[in-house]
Amino acid sequence: MKKNLLRVVALVLVTALFLSGCSLIELNETRRQQQVVARVGDMTITLGEFESQYYNYLYSTGYIYYIDETDASQRETVNQLRDTVLQAMIENKIRTEKATELGYMEQKDGDEAKRDEQLQEAIEETKESYRTEWEEKKEEDDSIDVEAEVEKQWNQWLEDNKEAFEEYKASLLEQVILERAMEELDEYLTKDVTVSEDEVTSKHSSLVQSQRTSYEDKLTQFETDMYAFWKDASTVVCFKPLGYRTVKQILVKIDDDTAKEIAQLRKDEKEEEADQKLEEALKAIQEKADEVLAKVEAGEDFDKLMEDYNEDPGMQSEPQKTHGYLVSEETNFVDSFKEAALGLKTIGDTTGLVKSDYGYHIIKYTGDISSGTVPIDDVRKELEDMVLSEKKTQKISDEMDGWKAGYKIKTYAGLYHIKKKTA
């Protein structure tokens, strides 16, 4: 989290600010934002800089939807968050100065190309928002050339905002250089970090013990960890509980509005009405479901049929698309799906049409999850990567602690903390 936060607070917020006149209120706000909230040696962090990064952090993490800075009961939590962001900004100042001393902050080959790549992505995102607007207008006026209007609107914006656009390009290049420099600094600090066999063995033993206990207390944690392991090995699973298998499915959905109506009827305990509405909805998709089932039973490739017919978004994304769903008696699936999935006898077997409030499911039994301790050789590479990452993180943290000790650092909580309101 700390590394992600350092990246967040390093982001440059580019805003075109146009002032007409300078009222007393505007002048006071300018002075307020220029107040220094932290000194790091000869460097300073202003309140304006802090607030920009702080609110960017709230938005990027989603905290903005849960934090109410006017709520007195949240004041301590809010101020802890503010302390966290400011400390990250302080560390970022120090890291940037160290990177400068080592020559990493100088522009290098590839920086402009990286900037241009990110710039083009931002331009395309902007054009896509224009495109959505023009496609809506085209529904009322078929003569509209959407792409031509998008280009026209973009070129007009560019003409009206030349200076702001050039400032954004320059700031984006600075950001690219900063991010690359931070990567080079971390590589320099951790170039001698290695992993021993004893460390890998110790990590494996530790995870086996902790996961055995964790999964006994909360079996669904295994599912979360296993999906994470399959996706990017952000968690290494070294113990697997008993009773799991993997399945894939093709879902032929009933329409979403009807599904919502059925769910509401179930919630209102109107089971007969819900059942009747479900049967009507299933009739509407019966022909399509029968067609897919016939292809499955004829032996056509299940994964290919999933691509062509499956309407379950969960099965369309990784890692479920490749590995399937984890299913056990404790898994939180609808009963009809779970019973059918666990009722298949042999790997490779498929079900007929299994109905639920979502539509018709066709399920394939794809594999078993071997229970017990995972042999260390099966996860050696992932364990080595995990230990190496942890050791590198610790090395960087230790270096930062040493650097900070060499700086005179002063913060002014009274300026950046949320204050207790007085009557």
Secondary structure, DSSP 4 states (H G I P E B T S, - for coil): -HHHHHHHHHPPP------SS--HHHHHHHHHHTSEEEEETTEEEEHHHHHHHHHHHHHHHTGGGT--TT-GGGHHHHHHHHHHHHHHHHHHHHHHHHHHHTTTTS--TTHHHHHHHHHHHHHHHHHHHHHHHHHHHHTT-TT--HHHHHHHHHHHHHHHTHHHHHHHHHHHHHHHHHHHHHHHHHHHHHTT----HHHHHHHHHHHHHHHHHHHHH-THHHHHHHHHHHHH-SS---EE-SS-EEEEEEEEEPPHHHHHHHHHHHHTT-HHHHHHHHHHHHHHHHHHHHHHHHHHHTT--HHHHHHHH---HHHHSTTHHHH-EEE-TTS-S-HHHHHHHHH--STT-B-S-EEETTEEEEEEEEEE---EEPPGGGSHHHHHHHHHHHHHHHHHHHHHHHHHHTS-EEE-HHHHSPPPPP-
